[in-house]
Amino acid sequence: MKHCVELSSICKSFNKIKVINDISLEIPEGKIIGFIGPNGSGKSTLINIICGLISIDGGSGSCMGFDISLEQAKIKSSIGYMTQNFTLWESLTVIENLKFIGTIRGVSDVDNKVELLMIRLGLDRFKNTLARHLSGGWKQKLSLACAIVHSPKMLFLDEPTASVDPLSRKEFWNLIYELSAQGMTILIVTHAIDEIEKCDRLFYMNKGDLLFAGSLSQLLQSHSLTTILVKGESFDEFFTEMLRVKKIQIVHRDKWLSVTGYLNIEELKIKYPDLVIEIITTPLESVLYNLSCH
Ligand SMILES: Nc1ncnc2c1ncn2[C@@H]1O[C@H](COP(=O)(O)OP(=O)(O)OP(=O)(O)O)[C@@H](O)[C@H]1O
């Protein structure tokens, strides 16, 4: 499998505070990659490093085959970048925004390419509308169009759906799948559980460390957390005991209880023989919560 990003022992500090701590990783080509982790864990900083936007203090790396410390201009011309702020020229129309960015990006036959892109993303019906008059969802699509007008091989999306409605999010993800099917590598920063579940590969960061790299199923299996559903006669007694146990998550719903933690099921079965204890897949939220406690 070819890699479009390779990082080796990357370190970065701001004002003597370590923000990226000895991170090495490889990103396979053509996949949808999720960068996840709590606020302030270093996701955006690492992405900016990969894109050649900020310098590193130690380590080495490449993006699209170009050195992140020496060939920043080449990296910038071969990638697309979209942030949650949808950086658009508000007083230009949709078509003017696209042609402007396309021209800056050195796109040949820009008029034709912009027309095709607008049709592909459904933006053609708003081509003469000022960007500031677009709804949040359409601003997001225009921002995506601007990020891919030069047909990059890799696209970076930093929380692109944080401020749009569920339907726009769904449509946005259909476009992501379409771009991915055409061979584009997509790296997305997100906090949304449903979006994390859509990624082919995940990188979980916490306090500047890379704590996990792998698929969703590997992430779910990587923690020996257990989730059980419990119901039965001694339910109240069991519930009271669970409330006293530290580091477990409890969801109480009328006649049943869901408990996630490092549980000794055999012991519980002996202590509460009448309870029906069903082991279910640990929810992703629980695994992420557990990782963030490291
Ligand atoms: N230019 C900067 N100067 C000083 N500190 C910075 C700078 N950029 C980021 N930081 C600090 O680096 C740490 C990591 O920030 P970063 O934005 O990379 O995290 P993040 O995981 O992307 O967070 P979020 O999910 O909130 O966007 C934070 O403590 C942040 O305050």
Ligand as a Chemical Component Dictionary entry (heavy atoms), coordinates in Angstrom:
data_LIG
# 
_chem_comp.id                   LIG 
_chem_comp.type                 NON-POLYMER 
_chem_comp.pdbx_formal_charge   0 
_chem_comp.three_letter_code    LIG 
# 
loop_
_chem_comp_atom.comp_id 
_chem_comp_atom.atom_id 
_chem_comp_atom.alt_atom_id 
_chem_comp_atom.type_symbol 
_chem_comp_atom.charge 
_chem_comp_atom.model_Cartn_x 
_chem_comp_atom.model_Cartn_y 
_chem_comp_atom.model_Cartn_z 
_chem_comp_atom.pdbx_ordinal 
LIG N1  N1  N 0 0.224   29.360 17.167 1  
LIG C1  C1  C 0 0.142   28.889 18.415 2  
LIG N2  N2  N 0 0.790   29.486 19.433 3  
LIG C2  C2  C 0 0.745   29.016 20.692 4  
LIG N3  N3  N 0 0.047   27.906 21.048 5  
LIG C3  C3  C 0 -0.638  27.263 20.082 6  
LIG C4  C4  C 0 -0.624  27.709 18.715 7  
LIG N4  N4  N 0 -1.391  26.855 17.973 8  
LIG C5  C5  C 0 -1.848  25.928 18.838 9  
LIG N5  N5  N 0 -1.409  26.157 20.087 10 
LIG C6  C6  C 0 -1.668  25.330 21.286 11 
LIG O1  O1  O 0 -1.355  24.003 20.951 12 
LIG C7  C7  C 0 -2.258  23.081 21.555 13 
LIG C8  C8  C 0 -2.860  22.198 20.491 14 
LIG O2  O2  O 0 -3.748  22.992 19.722 15 
LIG P1  P1  P 0 -4.469  22.429 18.412 16 
LIG O3  O3  O 0 -5.282  23.559 17.845 17 
LIG O4  O4  O 0 -3.482  21.784 17.533 18 
LIG O5  O5  O 0 -5.416  21.312 19.040 19 
LIG P2  P2  P 0 -6.699  20.604 18.406 20 
LIG O6  O6  O 0 -6.604  19.172 18.806 21 
LIG O7  O7  O 0 -6.768  20.889 16.943 22 
LIG O8  O8  O 0 -7.875  21.314 19.190 23 
LIG P3  P3  P 0 -9.410  21.641 18.732 24 
LIG O9  O9  O 0 -10.129 20.306 18.656 25 
LIG O10 O10 O 0 -9.910  22.488 19.843 26 
LIG O11 O11 O 0 -9.351  22.357 17.409 27 
LIG C9  C9  C 0 -3.268  23.916 22.311 28 
LIG O12 O12 O 0 -2.870  23.979 23.658 29 
LIG C10 C10 C 0 -3.159  25.285 21.651 30 
LIG O13 O13 O 0 -3.484  26.304 22.561 31 
# 
loop_
_chem_comp_bond.comp_id 
_chem_comp_bond.atom_id_1 
_chem_comp_bond.atom_id_2 
_chem_comp_bond.value_order 
_chem_comp_bond.pdbx_ordinal 
LIG N1  C1  SING 1  
LIG C1  N2  SING 2  
LIG C1  C4  DOUB 3  
LIG N2  C2  DOUB 4  
LIG C2  N3  SING 5  
LIG N3  C3  DOUB 6  
LIG C3  C4  SING 7  
LIG C3  N5  SING 8  
LIG C4  N4  SING 9  
LIG N4  C5  DOUB 10 
LIG C5  N5  SING 11 
LIG N5  C6  SING 12 
LIG C6  O1  SING 13 
LIG C6  C10 SING 14 
LIG O1  C7  SING 15 
LIG C7  C8  SING 16 
LIG C7  C9  SING 17 
LIG C8  O2  SING 18 
LIG O2  P1  SING 19 
LIG P1  O3  DOUB 20 
LIG P1  O4  SING 21 
LIG P1  O5  SING 22 
LIG O5  P2  SING 23 
LIG P2  O6  DOUB 24 
LIG P2  O7  SING 25 
LIG P2  O8  SING 26 
LIG O8  P3  SING 27 
LIG P3  O9  DOUB 28 
LIG P3  O10 SING 29 
LIG P3  O11 SING 30 
LIG C9  O12 SING 31 
LIG C9  C10 SING 32 
LIG C10 O13 SING 33 
# 
